[in-house]
Amino acid sequence: MSLFDLTGRVAVITGSSRGIGRAAAERLAEQGANVVVSSRKLDACQAVADVINARHSSGQGGRAIAVEANISSKQALASLVERTRAQFGKIDILVCNAATNVHFGPLATLKDEQFRKIFENNVLSNHWLIQMVIPEMIARREGAVVIVSSIGGLRGSPLIGAYNVSKAADFQLARNLAVELGPHNVRVNCVAPGVIRTDFARALWDNPKIAKATEAGMPLRRIGEPDDVAGAIVFLSSPAGRYITGQKIVVDGGTLIATAALAEN
């Protein structure tokens, strides 16, 4: 049996109608997992679920369903969990991918309501959803949670400081949960993407001049693709990652080490 085999597992992925979340849903299904595609817009989720189901119509790979859920609503997240259990009976894998950023600029200009929204969507919603899912994982003594953080949580920024604060908090959320849940064989980890070709980072890759400058600072000399992050998510969700918990996997084409090297010089 492959160390990446997820046959019979059930995965919930938030923010999975596009970008990193969609790639994760597709790749988890490819390894045999049944997946729940979730975001605020049901039509967009259903389109992804239809693609996954058509791809695996022969029975090779997992099935997909679409469930609308706004991560800012605790009630909506509870409904997401309930509908998943009604359809598949359990949740083995939780990927907390959905996030938001409503402030670009220094912290000095950050308004309270903006900070609350960023923190609540990027940290508190993850906490809520994990709280809802872990009791059954503890009961089965098996489960994997992956939080999609960012390399922004590992450095400062004059433009997205509030977002970076929330992503740094996600690292600590994973570490603390790993300590609490490890004795029950439930693992919690983070992936930390760099610049990935998604709508969220469009300003950094859509303009050829900016993209060229961005890539010049990366040892791999290319902007990442959603699949690059999805691979790390599959790894952490699968038996291949069974002895890893409380950690972060940086998926940034070497951006952070190049930044460190420039600083040293």
Residue, then its C-alpha position, 0 to 999 in steps of 0.5 A: m500500500s502506498l504511503f500516500d493512499l487515502t482510500g476511504r478517508v474523508a477530507v474537508i477543505t475550506g476555501s476550495s472552490r479555487g486556488i490552493g484549496r481546489a488543488a488540495a481537494e483534487r489531489l486528495a481525491e486523486q489519492g482516494a479520499n472523499v472530499v468536501v469542497s467548501s467556500r461561500k459560493l455553492d455554484a463555484c464549489q459544485a463546479v469543482a466537485d463535478v470536475i472531481n467526480a467526472r475525473h474519477s467516474s470509473g471508481q478510481g479515486g474519491r468522490a466529492i460533494a459541495v457544501e456552502a459555508n462562510i468561515s466567519s459564521k460558527q453556525a455555517l461551519a457547524s452545518l458544514v461538519e454536520r452535512t459532511r458526516a451525514q454524507f460520508g459518516k466521518i471526517d478524517i482530514l481537515v484542511c483549514n485553507a480559507a482566509t482573508n485580508v482586508h487591510f493593505g498598509p502599515l499597522a498604524t492605519l489598521k482599524d479595529e474592525q479590520f483587525r477583528k475580521i482578519f483575526e476572526n477569519n484567519v485564526l478563530s474560524n480555524h479554532w472553531l472548525i478544529q474544535m468541532v472535528i477533533p472529538e471524533m478523531i480522538a475517539r478513533r485515535e486517528g486524524a490529520v489537520v492541516i492549516v494553510s498559513s503563509i511565509g508572511g507569518l515568518r517575517g514582517s511587512p509594511l503592507i500586510g502586517a495584520y495578515n502576517v500577525s494572523k498567520a503567525a498565530d496559525f503556527q502557534l495554534a498548530r503547535n499547541l494543538a499538536v501538544e494537546l492532541g498528540p497523545h490521541n494520535v491526532r496530528v496538526n501541522c501547517v503549510a506556509p506558502g510563498v508567492i503562489r499563482t492564485d487570485f489572492a497574490r495576483a498583484l505579484w504575478d499578473n504584471p510581467k515586470i513585477a513577476k520577473a522581479t519577484e522570481a529573481g528573488m527566488p532560488l527556483r526562479r519561478i512563482g509557485e503553482p497551487d499544486d506545489v502546495a497541494g503536494a505538501i498538504v497531501f503529504l501531511s494528510s497521509p500515512a507518509g506524514r504520520y510522525i510529523t506534528g506541530q510543524k510547518i512546511v515552507v513552500d516558497g521556492g526558497t524565498l525565505i532562505a534567499t532573503a536571509a542570504l541577502a541580509e547576511n551580505 
